[in-house]
Amino acid sequence: MRYVAGLDGGGTKTAVAVADESGEVIAAFESGGINYNGQDEASIEASLRDMLGRIGEAAGGLDRCAYLCIGAAGVSNPAVSARLTAKVRESGYAGGLLITGDQETALSGAHESEYGMILIAGTGSICFGRNERGETHRTGGCGHLIDDEGSGYAIGRDLLSVLVRAHDGRLPETVITDLVYGKLGLKSVRDIIGYVYDPARSKKDIAALAPLLTRACELGDSAALGIAQRSAASLAELVAPVAEKLALQTGALAMAGSVLLNNVYIRDAFLERLQERYPEITCITPKKDAANGAVLMALNRLRGAK
């Protein structure tokens, strides 16, 4: 019996699934992050050694793992992919290896197929698709400094922007002010500025404010409802080029990420916009996670097919 393994490499942790040739998952666990944008070389190497050791234990020896698929952010950079490949080999793995973007493994898990479209709106935002001719297209995912509209980060940023504009009279009073102050334990715009521009602050801290939008919308706050509508429009804007370029206007779109799954105001507004333009696109929730998507991609390559 041969085995395959799939890795979903995140910024702080990596989800791993190990399956036999029939596709039955025999082990699943988590280890450290393997993102070169967020970890140092030593910690990535330690995480890979831990994961490969545990894969070997599950398979009855690392040499019995015939194919390994790693989905991670940042691997479109050839230098990052080469460094990750080198570390995997140095850690003792000699079998088949595929390193690809985490949006690809997420798509495969969501559809249980390498074909279709996926829209992910979590801390960041990205849309990715592949048609049955093997053509792919991606929109978004270029980072919070220049992109990621409709994401948790963008929503958190917009909530903070509403707060400061309402404070100085550019906008009417809003419930967002008290919600943000309460969440952060702060009392003034001066405190907010100090919080946001603290060098220790990350985009995840700003994205953590995004759930407040739901409560503000429930209270009928006009500024919050405006953020929800703009976020929905931005997410619909991500889907359109993918559907058009890949001729998937009648295909399936998986919706993933905390923004789409947890904020009903954004999700409903997004679905309404998408339905108006593409009435034959079917929206689904992911069937499986990205680690299982990586397993599927590994199995397909082991079997010599997609």
Backbone as CSV, one residue per row, in Angstrom:
resi,resn,N_x,N_y,N_z,CA_x,CA_y,CA_z,C_x,C_y,C_z
1,MET,0.844,-1.202,0.000,0.000,0.000,0.000,0.877,1.249,0.000
2,ARG,0.563,2.167,-0.921,1.261,3.456,-0.937,0.340,4.520,-0.340
3,TYR,0.949,5.622,0.052,0.203,6.680,0.710,0.544,8.033,0.087
4,VAL,-0.347,9.007,0.340,-0.096,10.384,-0.073,-0.374,11.279,1.124
5,ALA,0.156,12.488,1.065,-0.103,13.451,2.138,-0.374,14.818,1.532
6,GLY,-1.250,15.563,2.185,-1.570,16.917,1.753,-1.347,17.894,2.882
7,LEU,-0.709,19.019,2.573,-0.425,20.051,3.566,-1.107,21.359,3.159
8,ASP,-1.799,21.960,4.108,-2.357,23.301,3.921,-1.554,24.240,4.805
9,GLY,-0.562,24.904,4.194,0.390,25.699,4.947,-0.100,27.104,5.213
10,GLY,-0.427,27.390,6.454,-0.865,28.724,6.824,0.252,29.535,7.444
11,GLY,-0.084,30.745,7.885,0.911,31.622,8.471,1.348,31.188,9.855
12,THR,0.419,30.604,10.631,0.758,30.208,11.994,0.686,28.702,12.207
13,LYS,-0.036,27.999,11.346,-0.126,26.545,11.502,-0.317,25.886,10.137
14,THR,-0.035,24.606,10.091,-0.217,23.825,8.866,-1.092,22.627,9.180
15,ALA,-2.161,22.455,8.397,-3.033,21.288,8.545,-2.527,20.198,7.610
16,VAL,-2.470,18.967,8.103,-1.929,17.839,7.344,-2.941,16.701,7.314
17,ALA,-3.093,16.079,6.148,-3.923,14.883,6.019,-3.115,13.819,5.284
18,VAL,-3.201,12.592,5.746,-2.511,11.455,5.125,-3.572,10.458,4.686
19,ALA,-3.457,9.977,3.442,-4.453,9.045,2.911,-3.779,7.880,2.203
20,ASP,-4.494,6.755,2.117,-3.974,5.627,1.349,-4.355,5.791,-0.122
21,GLU,-3.954,4.841,-0.937,-4.180,4.953,-2.386,-5.652,5.012,-2.779
22,SER,-6.516,4.505,-1.915,-7.945,4.534,-2.218,-8.561,5.887,-1.889
23,GLY,-7.791,6.742,-1.207,-8.282,8.055,-0.831,-8.795,8.142,0.590
24,GLU,-8.745,7.044,1.327,-9.204,7.067,2.713,-8.174,7.751,3.599
25,VAL,-8.605,8.777,4.314,-7.699,9.504,5.206,-7.436,8.663,6.447
26,ILE,-6.151,8.422,6.723,-5.785,7.580,7.864,-5.217,8.399,9.022
27,ALA,-4.883,9.646,8.759,-4.347,10.496,9.826,-4.538,11.962,9.456
28,ALA,-4.794,12.794,10.464,-4.912,14.242,10.262,-4.386,14.923,11.515
29,PHE,-3.584,15.958,11.326,-3.016,16.665,12.476,-2.575,18.058,12.049
30,GLU,-2.133,18.851,13.012,-1.634,20.196,12.742,-0.217,20.345,13.266
31,SER,0.548,21.211,12.586,1.904,21.527,13.032,2.135,23.019,12.797
32,GLY,3.387,23.449,12.850,3.708,24.865,12.729,3.570,25.402,11.317
33,GLY,3.636,26.713,11.188,3.499,27.374,9.895,4.705,27.161,9.001
34,ILE,4.483,27.269,7.688,5.576,27.099,6.720,5.556,28.227,5.684
35,ASN,5.085,29.386,6.107,5.005,30.528,5.199,6.261,31.380,5.344
36,TYR,7.035,31.490,4.264,8.276,32.257,4.319,8.037,33.745,4.527
37,ASN,6.783,34.191,4.350,6.468,35.588,4.619,6.240,35.849,6.108
38,GLY,6.116,34.775,6.890,5.802,34.957,8.300,6.700,34.211,9.270
39,GLN,7.500,33.264,8.765,8.358,32.484,9.642,9.823,32.574,9.209
40,ASP,10.698,32.308,10.164,12.115,32.251,9.831,12.469,30.858,9.344
41,GLU,13.631,30.747,8.738,14.077,29.488,8.124,14.106,28.335,9.119
42,ALA,14.602,28.606,10.311,14.759,27.541,11.304,13.411,26.971,11.742
43,SER,12.418,27.841,11.955,11.108,27.362,12.402,10.398,26.584,11.296
44,ILE,10.573,27.007,10.039,9.982,26.274,8.915,10.599,24.891,8.808
45,GLU,11.910,24.839,8.932,12.599,23.546,8.864,12.131,22.623,9.988
46,ALA,11.979,23.170,11.204,11.517,22.363,12.331,10.102,21.849,12.094
47,SER,9.239,22.701,11.546,7.861,22.291,11.265,7.819,21.181,10.223
48,LEU,8.605,21.321,9.166,8.622,20.302,8.111,9.141,18.969,8.638
49,ARG,10.170,19.016,9.445,10.706,17.766,10.012,9.664,17.087,10.899
50,ASP,8.947,17.884,11.680,7.892,17.333,12.532,6.804,16.690,11.684
51,MET,6.343,17.396,10.671,5.258,16.882,9.832,5.674,15.634,9.063
52,LEU,6.859,15.676,8.474,7.307,14.514,7.705,7.534,13.302,8.609
53,GLY,7.984,13.556,9.834,8.139,12.461,10.782,6.799,11.822,11.118
54,ARG,5.785,12.642,11.309,4.458,12.125,11.649,3.766,11.486,10.447
55,ILE,4.056,11.997,9.255,3.547,11.345,8.037,4.163,9.961,7.916
56,GLY,5.469,9.876,8.175,6.153,8.586,8.128,5.573,7.596,9.126
57,GLU,5.257,8.062,10.328,4.660,7.189,11.346,3.310,6.666,10.867
58,ALA,2.505,7.537,10.268,1.174,7.134,9.811,1.244,6.139,8.659
59,ALA,2.235,6.337,7.786,2.341,5.493,6.585,3.174,4.239,6.793
60,GLY,3.766,4.107,7.968,4.640,2.956,8.201,6.006,3.136,7.571
61,GLY,6.444,4.378,7.482,7.741,4.707,6.866,7.561,5.813,5.841
62,LEU,8.441,6.814,5.895,8.303,7.948,4.976,8.462,7.528,3.523
63,ASP,9.218,6.444,3.282,9.408,5.973,1.908,8.122,5.403,1.309
64,ARG,7.119,5.139,2.161,5.843,4.628,1.663,4.885,5.755,1.279
65,CYS,5.283,6.986,1.556,4.497,8.142,1.098,4.954,8.460,-0.320
66,ALA,4.139,8.094,-1.291,4.551,8.187,-2.695,4.402,9.587,-3.272
67,TYR,3.501,10.399,-2.695,3.317,11.743,-3.237,2.912,12.695,-2.106
68,LEU,3.494,13.890,-2.180,3.239,14.930,-1.192,2.830,16.203,-1.924
69,CYS,1.701,16.777,-1.539,1.256,18.041,-2.118,1.196,19.088,-1.013
70,ILE,1.868,20.209,-1.245,1.879,21.304,-0.284,1.213,22.516,-0.917
71,GLY,0.168,23.010,-0.273,-0.460,24.258,-0.684,-0.071,25.343,0.302
72,ALA,0.497,26.422,-0.174,0.954,27.485,0.727,0.891,28.828,0.024
73,ALA,0.801,29.885,0.812,0.806,31.233,0.254,2.218,31.610,-0.168
74,GLY,2.314,32.455,-1.186,3.607,33.002,-1.587,4.439,32.137,-2.507
75,VAL,3.954,30.939,-2.861,4.796,30.028,-3.647,4.799,30.369,-5.138
76,SER,4.005,31.364,-5.553,4.104,31.813,-6.943,5.452,32.476,-7.194
77,ASN,6.108,32.868,-6.124,7.488,33.354,-6.207,8.408,32.144,-6.356
78,PRO,9.096,31.982,-7.493,9.939,30.796,-7.720,10.982,30.581,-6.630
79,ALA,11.488,31.658,-6.068,12.502,31.540,-5.017,11.925,30.880,-3.773
80,VAL,10.684,31.248,-3.430,10.025,30.658,-2.262,9.772,29.174,-2.500
81,SER,9.269,28.834,-3.687,9.011,27.438,-4.026,10.289,26.611,-3.986
82,ALA,11.375,27.167,-4.506,12.658,26.456,-4.519,13.166,26.220,-3.103
83,ARG,13.019,27.212,-2.232,13.481,27.071,-0.847,12.662,26.021,-0.114
84,LEU,11.358,26.014,-0.350,10.501,25.030,0.303,10.817,23.623,-0.187
85,THR,11.035,23.491,-1.497,11.421,22.199,-2.060,12.708,21.694,-1.433
86,ALA,13.689,22.573,-1.329,14.984,22.191,-0.757,14.827,21.713,0.683
87,LYS,14.010,22.414,1.463,13.823,22.035,2.868,13.118,20.690,2.997
88,VAL,12.151,20.432,2.112,11.463,19.138,2.136,12.448,18.014,1.844
89,ARG,13.293,18.212,0.837,14.279,17.184,0.481,15.316,16.998,1.586
90,GLU,15.751,18.116,2.168,16.724,18.033,3.264,16.152,17.312,4.480
91,SER,14.823,17.349,4.597,14.167,16.709,5.739,13.971,15.212,5.530
92,GLY,14.422,14.708,4.382,14.434,13.260,4.167,13.348,12.709,3.278
93,TYR,12.544,13.577,2.647,11.493,13.072,1.766,11.991,13.009,0.332
94,ALA,11.827,11.840,-0.317,12.359,11.642,-1.669,11.271,11.319,-2.692
95,GLY,10.022,11.294,-2.297,8.946,10.907,-3.204,8.472,12.038,-4.102
96,GLY,7.349,11.801,-4.766,6.765,12.818,-5.642,6.360,14.048,-4.850
97,LEU,6.550,15.219,-5.452,6.299,16.459,-4.710,5.646,17.505,-5.609
98,LEU,4.560,18.092,-5.132,3.907,19.212,-5.809,3.758,20.340,-4.802
99,ILE,4.295,21.498,-5.151,4.123,22.688,-4.324,3.299,23.688,-5.125
100,THR,2.184,24.112,-4.561,1.259,24.960,-5.305,0.633,25.995,-4.374
101,GLY,-0.114,26.926,-4.945,-0.760,27.956,-4.148,-1.880,27.385,-3.288
102,ASP,-2.087,27.984,-2.110,-3.128,27.470,-1.225,-4.525,27.666,-1.803
103,GLN,-4.668,28.589,-2.774,-5.993,28.741,-3.400,-6.332,27.519,-4.258
104,GLU,-5.305,26.850,-4.796,-5.547,25.657,-5.618,-5.983,24.470,-4.766
105,THR,-5.314,24.277,-3.631,-5.715,23.177,-2.748,-7.079,23.462,-2.124
106,ALA,-7.356,24.732,-1.850,-8.676,25.090,-1.314,-9.766,24.790,-2.335
107,LEU,-9.521,25.112,-3.606,-10.489,24.819,-4.664,-10.743,23.312,-4.761
108,SER,-9.666,22.533,-4.750,-9.798,21.077,-4.899,-10.582,20.466,-3.746
109,GLY,-10.337,20.968,-2.534,-11.087,20.460,-1.398,-12.541,20.885,-1.455
110,ALA,-12.772,22.140,-1.812,-14.131,22.673,-1.833,-15.027,21.931,-2.813
111,HIS,-14.479,21.588,-3.981,-15.271,20.928,-5.024,-15.061,19.412,-5.068
112,GLU,-14.087,18.924,-4.309,-13.634,17.530,-4.451,-13.281,17.256,-5.912
113,SER,-12.707,18.262,-6.525,-12.304,18.237,-7.928,-11.367,19.408,-8.158
114,GLU,-10.480,19.272,-9.139,-9.562,20.369,-9.433,-10.181,21.413,-10.358
115,TYR,-11.469,21.229,-10.692,-12.140,22.147,-11.605,-13.254,22.903,-10.892
116,GLY,-13.426,24.157,-11.281,-14.455,24.980,-10.690,-13.895,26.323,-10.273
117,MET,-14.623,27.025,-9.422,-14.180,28.332,-8.929,-14.329,28.385,-7.418
118,ILE,-13.455,29.151,-6.790,-13.575,29.377,-5.355,-13.322,30.845,-5.058
119,LEU,-14.143,31.400,-4.193,-13.977,32.761,-3.699,-13.697,32.664,-2.209
120,ILE,-12.546,33.173,-1.793,-12.155,33.119,-0.388,-12.112,34.539,0.155
121,ALA,-12.883,34.792,1.190,-12.888,36.098,1.837,-12.707,35.887,3.335
122,GLY,-11.451,35.869,3.754,-11.117,35.746,5.161,-10.365,36.992,5.565
123,THR,-9.169,36.821,6.128,-8.327,37.984,6.417,-8.034,38.741,5.130
124,GLY,-7.745,37.985,4.055,-7.567,38.553,2.719,-8.681,38.087,1.801
125,SER,-8.590,38.417,0.517,-9.611,37.975,-0.438,-8.967,37.588,-1.758
126,ILE,-9.501,36.527,-2.358,-8.979,36.034,-3.630,-10.043,35.171,-4.302
127,CYS,-10.057,35.175,-5.632,-10.898,34.256,-6.394,-10.001,33.493,-7.353
128,PHE,-10.247,32.194,-7.472,-9.421,31.350,-8.338,-10.311,30.329,-9.035
129,GLY,-9.971,30.034,-10.285,-10.734,29.040,-11.020,-9.878,28.239,-11.981
130,ARG,-10.358,27.043,-12.292,-9.736,26.195,-13.326,-10.852,25.513,-14.096
131,ASN,-10.783,25.580,-15.433,-11.780,24.884,-16.235,-11.245,23.533,-16.688
132,GLU,-12.068,22.768,-17.379,-11.679,21.402,-17.732,-10.659,21.343,-18.856
133,ARG,-10.343,22.487,-19.446,-9.235,22.542,-20.405,-7.910,22.791,-19.682
134,GLY,-7.978,22.938,-18.366,-6.778,23.170,-17.579,-6.374,24.631,-17.486
135,GLU,-7.188,25.527,-18.039,-6.891,26.961,-17.984,-7.243,27.499,-16.596
136,THR,-6.440,28.396,-16.089,-6.678,28.965,-14.773,-6.694,30.488,-14.835
137,HIS,-7.367,31.077,-13.870,-7.309,32.533,-13.709,-7.527,32.865,-12.245
138,ARG,-6.807,33.896,-11.802,-6.883,34.334,-10.410,-7.120,35.833,-10.364
139,THR,-7.946,36.264,-9.425,-8.131,37.692,-9.184,-7.926,37.960,-7.698
140,GLY,-7.358,39.104,-7.385,-7.138,39.462,-5.992,-5.959,38.735,-5.379
141,GLY,-5.941,38.725,-4.048,-4.886,38.023,-3.329,-3.538,38.707,-3.382
142,CYS,-3.529,40.016,-3.627,-2.257,40.731,-3.771,-1.819,41.446,-2.490
143,GLY,-2.476,41.133,-1.378,-2.045,41.692,-0.110,-2.795,42.935,0.308
144,HIS,-2.802,43.183,1.630,-3.660,44.226,2.184,-3.218,45.643,1.845
145,LEU,-1.959,45.834,1.459,-1.510,47.194,1.166,-2.062,47.726,-0.155
146,ILE,-2.303,46.837,-1.109,-2.786,47.296,-2.414,-4.057,46.586,-2.880
147,ASP,-4.534,45.605,-2.124,-5.646,44.788,-2.624,-6.498,44.301,-1.448
148,ASP,-7.066,43.099,-1.568,-7.839,42.446,-0.510,-9.150,43.157,-0.176
149,GLU,-9.758,43.828,-1.163,-11.059,44.445,-0.926,-12.111,43.368,-0.637
150,GLY,-13.029,43.686,0.261,-14.055,42.717,0.646,-13.592,41.722,1.691
151,SER,-12.365,41.831,2.122,-11.787,40.899,3.097,-12.061,41.358,4.527
152,GLY,-11.708,40.498,5.491,-11.814,40.876,6.893,-10.945,42.073,7.219
153,TYR,-9.758,42.117,6.628,-8.883,43.268,6.865,-9.538,44.543,6.346
154,ALA,-10.056,44.505,5.130,-10.675,45.698,4.537,-11.872,46.157,5.366
155,ILE,-12.650,45.210,5.886,-13.797,45.562,6.715,-13.325,46.209,8.020
156,GLY,-12.322,45.624,8.656,-11.785,46.198,9.882,-11.251,47.604,9.665
157,ARG,-10.545,47.783,8.566,-10.022,49.112,8.206,-11.168,50.096,7.995
158,ASP,-12.219,49.658,7.306,-13.352,50.544,7.039,-14.099,50.906,8.319
159,LEU,-14.200,49.975,9.253,-14.833,50.273,10.536,-14.040,51.348,11.283
160,LEU,-12.731,51.225,11.269,-11.882,52.224,11.928,-12.002,53.577,11.227
161,SER,-12.096,53.539,9.903,-12.231,54.770,9.145,-13.544,55.475,9.466
162,VAL,-14.617,54.701,9.573,-15.911,55.286,9.940,-15.826,55.928,11.327
163,LEU,-15.176,55.238,12.243,-15.044,55.759,13.611,-14.376,57.136,13.623
164,VAL,-13.240,57.259,12.937,-12.522,58.536,13.002,-13.260,59.634,12.232
165,ARG,-13.927,59.263,11.135,-14.668,60.277,10.382,-15.914,60.746,11.134
166,ALA,-16.551,59.825,11.862,-17.704,60.221,12.680,-17.244,61.098,13.839
167,HIS,-16.071,60.802,14.367,-15.545,61.581,15.492,-15.348,63.044,15.122
168,ASP,-14.830,63.281,13.906,-14.545,64.677,13.550,-15.651,65.338,12.732
169,GLY,-16.780,64.651,12.598,-17.947,65.281,11.980,-18.110,65.063,10.497
170,ARG,-17.251,64.269,9.891,-17.419,64.000,8.457,-18.555,63.027,8.197
171,LEU,-18.913,62.234,9.198,-20.042,61.309,9.105,-20.930,61.506,10.325
172,PRO,-22.202,61.101,10.232,-23.076,61.161,11.414,-22.583,60.181,12.489
173,GLU,-23.123,60.334,13.690,-22.796,59.397,14.765,-23.180,57.983,14.340
174,THR,-22.412,57.000,14.827,-22.597,55.614,14.410,-22.359,54.669,15.583
175,VAL,-23.083,53.550,15.599,-22.882,52.559,16.664,-21.516,51.893,16.546
176,ILE,-20.900,52.019,15.389,-19.576,51.429,15.172,-18.571,51.963,16.190
177,THR,-18.716,53.229,16.571,-17.780,53.844,17.510,-17.715,53.059,18.816
178,ASP,-18.853,52.854,19.456,-18.866,52.143,20.734,-18.486,50.673,20.583
179,LEU,-18.875,50.070,19.465,-18.527,48.662,19.245,-17.014,48.478,19.147
180,VAL,-16.349,49.362,18.410,-14.890,49.244,18.247,-14.180,49.566,19.557
181,TYR,-14.595,50.648,20.222,-13.982,50.985,21.516,-14.141,49.833,22.512
182,GLY,-15.320,49.236,22.526,-15.563,48.127,23.449,-14.712,46.912,23.135
183,LYS,-14.590,46.606,21.865,-13.795,45.456,21.448,-12.321,45.624,21.809
184,LEU,-11.797,46.817,21.603,-10.369,47.056,21.818,-10.041,47.544,23.224
185,GLY,-11.064,47.884,23.995,-10.813,48.417,25.324,-10.164,49.790,25.292
186,LEU,-10.528,50.585,24.284,-9.964,51.932,24.113,-11.059,52.985,24.306
187,LYS,-10.632,54.257,24.402,-11.605,55.298,24.729,-11.567,56.513,23.817
188,SER,-10.555,56.627,22.962,-10.434,57.845,22.162,-9.813,57.553,20.809
189,VAL,-9.986,58.509,19.878,-9.346,58.391,18.568,-7.826,58.366,18.726
190,ARG,-7.333,59.108,19.693,-5.894,59.093,19.960,-5.426,57.670,20.293
191,ASP,-6.230,56.967,21.107,-5.915,55.570,21.432,-5.964,54.691,20.183
192,ILE,-6.963,54.939,19.336,-7.110,54.151,18.103,-5.877,54.318,17.216
193,ILE,-5.424,55.559,17.068,-4.254,55.819,16.236,-3.034,55.086,16.789
194,GLY,-2.870,55.146,18.106,-1.754,54.441,18.721,-1.832,52.941,18.506
195,TYR,-3.053,52.406,18.568,-3.255,50.968,18.371,-2.915,50.547,16.938
196,VAL,-3.472,51.273,15.981,-3.323,50.897,14.578,-1.871,50.992,14.110
197,TYR,-1.167,52.048,14.548,0.180,52.277,14.036,1.285,51.717,14.935
198,ASP,0.900,50.932,15.926,1.888,50.212,16.730,2.615,49.219,15.817
199,PRO,3.948,49.250,15.766,4.694,48.341,14.882,4.408,46.860,15.139
200,ALA,3.944,46.562,16.342,3.644,45.162,16.660,2.297,44.715,16.098
201,ARG,1.512,45.671,15.599,0.185,45.332,15.101,0.284,44.692,13.717
202,SER,-0.546,43.706,13.447,-0.547,43.037,12.144,-1.910,43.183,11.485
203,LYS,-1.976,42.772,10.232,-3.254,42.853,9.509,-4.322,41.979,10.173
204,LYS,-3.890,40.928,10.875,-4.855,40.054,11.545,-5.547,40.778,12.691
205,ASP,-4.849,41.693,13.344,-5.459,42.474,14.421,-6.577,43.361,13.876
206,ILE,-6.341,43.932,12.695,-7.373,44.777,12.075,-8.531,43.917,11.590
207,ALA,-8.208,42.772,10.985,-9.255,41.865,10.494,-10.120,41.328,11.630
208,ALA,-9.559,41.252,12.837,-10.307,40.726,13.983,-11.494,41.612,14.353
209,LEU,-11.518,42.841,13.828,-12.649,43.739,14.080,-13.841,43.427,13.173
210,ALA,-13.618,42.704,12.096,-14.653,42.488,11.078,-15.972,41.929,11.625
211,PRO,-15.954,41.000,12.589,-17.238,40.487,13.090,-18.149,41.552,13.686
212,LEU,-17.588,42.700,14.097,-18.411,43.779,14.634,-19.398,44.302,13.604
213,LEU,-19.075,44.114,12.331,-19.951,44.636,11.277,-21.332,44.005,11.338
214,THR,-21.388,42.724,11.648,-22.684,42.040,11.721,-23.580,42.700,12.761
215,ARG,-23.038,42.945,13.951,-23.839,43.574,15.011,-24.288,44.970,14.610
216,ALA,-23.391,45.730,14.003,-23.750,47.089,13.584,-24.850,47.057,12.522
217,CYS,-24.781,46.079,11.620,-25.833,45.944,10.603,-27.155,45.538,11.242
218,GLU,-27.107,44.654,12.232,-28.320,44.231,12.934,-29.014,45.417,13.592
219,LEU,-28.217,46.393,14.012,-28.761,47.590,14.654,-29.211,48.636,13.633
220,GLY,-29.090,48.300,12.347,-29.565,49.190,11.288,-28.674,50.389,11.022
221,ASP,-27.409,50.302,11.428,-26.496,51.431,11.247,-26.212,51.654,9.765
222,SER,-26.428,52.871,9.284,-26.299,53.143,7.848,-24.856,53.002,7.367
223,ALA,-23.907,53.425,8.193,-22.496,53.302,7.796,-22.109,51.830,7.672
224,ALA,-22.582,51.002,8.606,-22.281,49.571,8.576,-22.920,48.901,7.357
225,LEU,-24.169,49.242,7.089,-24.842,48.659,5.925,-24.140,49.070,4.637
226,GLY,-23.589,50.275,4.612,-22.819,50.719,3.448,-21.552,49.910,3.271
227,ILE,-20.863,49.612,4.377,-19.657,48.775,4.305,-20.014,47.396,3.760
228,ALA,-21.118,46.835,4.242,-21.542,45.512,3.787,-21.810,45.507,2.281
229,GLN,-22.486,46.533,1.788,-22.797,46.605,0.361,-21.523,46.755,-0.477
230,ARG,-20.602,47.603,-0.018,-19.347,47.788,-0.763,-18.496,46.528,-0.750
231,SER,-18.506,45.828,0.372,-17.749,44.570,0.460,-18.316,43.539,-0.505
232,ALA,-19.633,43.444,-0.554,-20.288,42.500,-1.468,-19.961,42.827,-2.918
233,ALA,-19.970,44.121,-3.245,-19.660,44.538,-4.614,-18.218,44.194,-4.969
234,SER,-17.305,44.370,-4.028,-15.893,44.054,-4.275,-15.698,42.562,-4.502
235,LEU,-16.419,41.745,-3.740,-16.285,40.298,-3.890,-16.889,39.827,-5.214
236,ALA,-18.010,40.415,-5.609,-18.600,40.080,-6.910,-17.663,40.492,-8.044
237,GLU,-16.969,41.580,-7.849,-16.000,42.068,-8.839,-14.853,41.084,-9.020
238,LEU,-14.491,40.359,-7.963,-13.434,39.349,-8.062,-13.870,38.164,-8.920
239,VAL,-15.145,37.805,-8.806,-15.628,36.600,-9.497,-15.766,36.807,-11.001
240,ALA,-16.219,37.972,-11.401,-16.564,38.197,-12.812,-15.452,37.851,-13.795
241,PRO,-14.218,38.336,-13.626,-13.175,38.003,-14.613,-12.841,36.511,-14.663
242,VAL,-12.937,35.839,-13.507,-12.653,34.401,-13.474,-13.709,33.646,-14.272
243,ALA,-14.977,33.979,-14.029,-16.062,33.325,-14.761,-15.973,33.597,-16.257
244,GLU,-15.647,34.838,-16.619,-15.595,35.217,-18.036,-14.416,34.580,-18.761
245,LYS,-13.236,34.698,-18.194,-12.030,34.204,-18.876,-12.013,32.690,-19.014
246,LEU,-12.655,32.001,-18.066,-12.639,30.540,-18.095,-13.938,29.951,-18.626
247,ALA,-14.863,30.819,-19.067,-16.165,30.375,-19.584,-16.884,29.486,-18.574
248,LEU,-16.904,29.956,-17.328,-17.560,29.215,-16.250,-18.811,29.947,-15.755
249,GLN,-19.480,30.649,-16.668,-20.684,31.395,-16.292,-21.840,30.486,-15.883
250,THR,-21.706,29.190,-16.143,-22.729,28.233,-15.723,-22.153,27.221,-14.741
251,GLY,-20.989,27.521,-14.184,-20.315,26.587,-13.291,-20.708,26.757,-11.835
252,ALA,-19.900,26.139,-10.959,-20.125,26.201,-9.515,-19.047,27.059,-8.868
253,LEU,-19.469,27.850,-7.907,-18.555,28.707,-7.154,-18.635,28.330,-5.686
254,ALA,-17.492,27.933,-5.126,-17.434,27.645,-3.691,-17.152,28.941,-2.946
255,MET,-17.901,29.181,-1.884,-17.709,30.371,-1.055,-17.024,29.957,0.237
256,ALA,-15.876,30.553,0.507,-15.106,30.171,1.682,-14.601,31.405,2.420
257,GLY,-14.207,31.217,3.666,-13.669,32.315,4.456,-14.705,32.904,5.392
258,SER,-14.246,33.456,6.503,-15.133,33.913,7.569,-16.082,35.020,7.140
259,VAL,-15.667,35.893,6.226,-16.536,36.999,5.813,-17.788,36.466,5.125
260,LEU,-17.619,35.589,4.163,-18.767,35.056,3.424,-19.581,34.071,4.251
261,LEU,-18.916,33.301,5.089,-19.630,32.268,5.832,-20.330,32.816,7.082
262,ASN,-19.814,33.920,7.655,-20.336,34.393,8.939,-21.148,35.682,8.864
263,ASN,-20.981,36.471,7.803,-21.711,37.732,7.721,-22.842,37.612,6.712
264,VAL,-24.049,37.439,7.212,-25.193,37.210,6.337,-25.501,38.434,5.482
265,TYR,-25.198,39.631,5.969,-25.488,40.852,5.204,-24.607,40.916,3.955
266,ILE,-23.347,40.593,4.118,-22.437,40.584,2.963,-22.775,39.429,2.039
267,ARG,-23.005,38.256,2.614,-23.282,37.083,1.776,-24.549,37.278,0.949
268,ASP,-25.615,37.764,1.575,-26.867,37.945,0.838,-26.716,39.001,-0.264
269,ALA,-26.013,40.082,0.049,-25.817,41.132,-0.951,-24.929,40.629,-2.087
270,PHE,-23.934,39.816,-1.741,-23.063,39.239,-2.766,-23.855,38.303,-3.675
271,LEU,-24.648,37.414,-3.078,-25.425,36.459,-3.866,-26.417,37.169,-4.783
272,GLU,-26.996,38.243,-4.287,-27.935,39.014,-5.108,-27.232,39.616,-6.322
273,ARG,-26.065,40.195,-6.100,-25.306,40.787,-7.210,-24.867,39.724,-8.207
274,LEU,-24.402,38.591,-7.681,-23.926,37.528,-8.571,-25.082,36.954,-9.382
275,GLN,-26.227,36.772,-8.728,-27.405,36.221,-9.413,-27.871,37.130,-10.541
276,GLU,-27.781,38.435,-10.327,-28.192,39.383,-11.362,-27.346,39.236,-12.620
277,ARG,-26.043,39.033,-12.425,-25.140,38.979,-13.570,-24.960,37.579,-14.128
278,TYR,-24.922,36.588,-13.222,-24.689,35.199,-13.641,-25.741,34.287,-13.005
279,PRO,-26.941,34.286,-13.528,-28.021,33.514,-12.906,-27.794,32.010,-12.920
280,GLU,-26.862,31.534,-13.758,-26.643,30.087,-13.845,-25.437,29.610,-13.041
281,ILE,-24.758,30.508,-12.354,-23.685,30.077,-11.449,-24.320,29.556,-10.165
282,THR,-23.891,28.372,-9.731,-24.369,27.768,-8.495,-23.347,27.999,-7.391
283,CYS,-23.779,28.565,-6.278,-22.876,28.810,-5.153,-22.996,27.673,-4.140
284,ILE,-21.853,27.180,-3.685,-21.832,26.066,-2.729,-20.902,26.406,-1.566
285,THR,-21.080,25.726,-0.460,-20.111,25.790,0.623,-19.094,24.670,0.395
286,PRO,-17.857,24.856,0.845,-16.817,23.849,0.584,-17.189,22.464,1.117
287,LYS,-16.911,21.458,0.308,-17.180,20.082,0.724,-16.117,19.583,1.695
288,LYS,-14.859,19.929,1.400,-13.758,19.533,2.275,-12.767,20.687,2.387
289,ASP,-11.834,20.568,3.323,-10.879,21.646,3.535,-9.682,21.534,2.588
290,ALA,-8.775,22.498,2.691,-7.645,22.570,1.763,-6.648,21.434,1.938
291,ALA,-6.490,20.923,3.162,-5.578,19.789,3.371,-6.089,18.570,2.610
292,ASN,-7.403,18.348,2.648,-7.980,17.244,1.876,-7.933,17.535,0.381
293,GLY,-8.009,18.806,0.022,-7.821,19.170,-1.380,-6.418,18.846,-1.851
294,ALA,-5.430,19.072,-0.987,-4.047,18.731,-1.320,-3.880,17.221,-1.468
295,VAL,-4.586,16.464,-0.633,-4.566,14.994,-0.762,-5.108,14.578,-2.124
296,LEU,-6.223,15.184,-2.541,-6.807,14.872,-3.846,-5.832,15.167,-4.972
297,MET,-5.155,16.314,-4.902,-4.195,16.670,-5.943,-3.019,15.694,-5.960
298,ALA,-2.590,15.258,-4.785,-1.500,14.271,-4.717,-1.949,12.940,-5.322
299,LEU,-3.158,12.515,-4.992,-3.679,11.251,-5.542,-3.801,11.310,-7.060
300,ASN,-4.291,12.440,-7.570,-4.438,12.579,-9.016,-3.108,12.444,-9.726
301,ARG,-2.073,13.021,-9.158,-0.754,12.945,-9.786,-0.125,11.572,-9.616
302,LEU,-0.411,10.927,-8.510,0.079,9.560,-8.317,-0.551,8.622,-9.342
303,ARG,-1.805,8.914,-9.650,-2.520,8.067,-10.623,-2.293,8.511,-12.059
304,GLY,-1.573,9.612,-12.205,-1.242,10.096,-13.538,-2.375,10.789,-14.248
305,ALA,-3.303,11.358,-13.453,-4.448,12.053,-14.067,-4.885,13.190,-13.182
306,LYS,-5.656,14.122,-13.764,-6.300,15.186,-13.015,-7.810,15.061,-13.092
